Amino acid sequence: MDRKSIFAWVKQSYGTAPEYLWQDTPWNAVLRNSESNKWYAIVMKIEESRLGIPGNQMIDILDIKCDPNLIGALRQRPGFFPGYHMNKNSWITILLDGTVQEEEIKNLIDLSYQLTQPKKKAKKVEIRK
């Protein structure tokens, strides 16, 4: 899955579009949950060496919020890394080079979107005497 197909899929699935926030890296984009305004994904182009991969070629990555219980197992698999430039306990980085299957990326983006939904407030229950 590449950045173009991710952007098309999230537009169709959630109605969100990429936001390009940084002038010095205009190719990096944030995807924001429209209900909470929180980031649920970041698509970036970085040097391989930033992830500990030998080389200095520029590669596309996807950072997503993830259930901390899944992060350890995912990081043991090819194509997954600790969240680049994000909290390593709640974000994970996915290589967008075909290593990780499209359906799995979509499922993880969906999980990230759910994790950034607004918290539901508990309703006050009035006890009658």
Helices and strands as residue ranges (DSSP letters): H 3-14, E 29-32, E 39-47, G 48-51, E 58-65, H 68-75, E 80-82, E 91-95, H 102-115
